């Protein structure tokens, strides 16, 4: 027999939570997002990148053809859906294929070369939620498309992310770089790598046994302990680069050295997507924050456009996860300076004054004055308590008398001194007090 407690439990409304691996961004964290957004926009202006927005949904085949059917992103992590019309779409797991698709679809090459584009927005991967990994997270990306196949662009992309970390006061980090070659030299290395791993096939994880026949370079990207151990003695891809790739990579490193960027060569770094060629890089925070994962990563992808119907198009880019940047900032106690607080408070006394205050509020904001209020509170004292709590120093008070006299009271909330002035002079008086 059900008890009264059981009945109440049945009647209790469901408590909803954010989906697993997804998260809310609360007001207290906006200072981090504002800081990162400001830094990205300033870097884009400084380096000459224009913003691009692509749809959250793309044809699933776009990622199958570019990122690779065997990549973890496509094989394990991509959210797909089928429409009523039978089309298969995917929530974008990354931006680069969509950027390439937009470049071709809108013939952006006609606007000049290279095209330098940046983006900020959400991506989705059905990953196992853990430190530094979400199923919905936000990426910052910079991409340089077309133009000459010049190693200076590879170095510039890396330099942008170094500048971003420095702007965010993240100082202690390591940049890992490698070259995975081109169509000419990579097959030679792939064959040598395959021969090495075939001698250790019994020690490989299930995924890597499959990768051995489909894409052996992926074995270097596996995180399983047994595969990580084997990776230590794997052949060095830098030894197999052709002359052209060797010269390209050497120039990239020289450009980095020219601007004082310290790096580490890591011949095991391949990244996890099929479209990369030549330069690849990743940046990690040093110390315990390294477990958060790469703060930025990317590389060159000269062959990507061909896979979706375009011509051979030199291109290089990188991406950074906003949530990971914030996680490192918090772990290191880096708190961005908040934007200037509101310094003026508008209060009213009475129903008619409330109506007039609403219009006055609009006039102040139109004049570029940041103003706070609590118009829903009817008590003048309660409103001024809000101003005090927010640390605001100037209050503009409008009451019945002031309405008829077309004036307002300006009160210094720190000293208590106040004076009445004509409403027509309010904006000038506020500006004088704020900047005086």
ABEGO torsion letter per residue (X at the ends): XBBAAAAAAAABBBBBBBBBGBBBBBAAAAAAAAAAAAAAAAAAAAAGBBBBBBBABBBAAAAAAAAEAABAAAAAABBBBBBAAGBBBBBBABAAAAAAAAAAAAGAAAAEOBBBBBBBEBBBBBBBBBBGBBABBBBBBBBBBEEBBBAAAAAAAAAAAAAAAAAAGBABBBBBBBBAEBAAAAAAAAAAAAAAAAAAAAABBAAAAAAAAABAAAAAABABAAAAAAAAABBBAAAABBAAAAAAAAAAAAAAAAAGBBBBBBAABAEABAABBEBBBBBBBBEAAAAAEBABBEEBBAAAAAAAGBBBBBBBBBBBBAAAAAAAAAAAGBBBBBBBBBABBBBBBEAAAAAAAAAAAAAAAAAGBBBBBBAABABAAAAAAAAAAAGBABBBBBBAAAAAAGBBBBBBAAAGBBBBBBAAAAAAAAAAAAAX
